Amino acid sequence: STEIEERIRALGAVGPITLEALAMDEADGRLQFAAATLLFKLGDPPARARVLAWFDRKKEPSEGWMLAEPGFEAEDAEMVPVAISLALEGQERRALDVLHRLNRLNSAAQKKIVESVVTLLHSTNPRVQKLALDIVNELDIEFPLPAIVELLDSPELGEEALRFLKRETGKDFGRDKAAWLRAVERI
């Protein structure tokens, strides 16, 4: 919650250290996940890298419980902002893998993914907009097409937006935004 995030931020440098310890050492998987999620939201890149490396390490299979793939729990939708953050920091493949699983398995996550992609598309940074298009293409999500139409004027992304619109609609209006907007409103 926002209140908890603010309390952790108020701790200063001790907050991320405490979260990092919880994320790596806590026996309760839910607390581990919550701590890692908060740590990622606080944006401490060195701690985030250490936690990711810790989770990626090879372990011997245990005879205890096993963590399910992302997407099975309703709370897994909270992983969407973390995955988007990873993608923006250059870890697109890992982020797309997580988003793909969440998109297939969790309807709440699907909604958050679409909301996040719309936000990314409104960025003025072409790299961020390209990432949004990559997510839409990779996940094959139902997406509000008017947001893609807005990219037709972009020198960097116009061609890719046009290909996407042609593929999704089976129509071709070139770079005529008004015609595309009329067409996608009918879909």
C-alpha positions, 0 to 999 in steps of 0.5 A: 500500500501507499502508506507502507511505501511511505513508511519505508521511504521515511526510513531512508537508506535502512528501508531498502536494506531491510526489504532486501533482507526480507526478499532474500531471507524470509521463509514466508514466500508471500512476504518475500514477494511483497518485499521484492515488489516494494523494493522494485517500486522504490527503485534502488537499482543495486539492491534490485540487481542483487535480489534478481541474482539471488532469485536466479541462482540455481538451487537443488530441488526441494521436497517442500512447496514450490512457487507457482508460475506468475499469473495464478494468484490474483495478487500477481497482477502487481507484478506488471509494474515491476515487469514494465520497469525491468523492460524500461531498464533494458531487460526486455526479454525477461519482462516480456516472459513475465508479461506473457505469462501474466497475460495468459493466466490473469485477467486483472493483469491483462487490464494492467498490461493494457493500461501500462502500454497506453501510458508508454505509448503517450511517452515522448520518448521513441524508445519507450513507445517502441517498447509499448509496440513490442509488448502489444506485438509480443503478447497479441493483446486486444488493444485500444487501436486509437492509441496506435493510430496516434503513432502514425506521425512518428518518424521513428515508429510510423511504419511499425504502427502502420504495419500493426494497424494493417495486420489488425484490421485488414485495411490500409488507409496509409498515413491518414489518421482520420480515416484510421480513427473512423475505421478503428472506432467501428471495430 
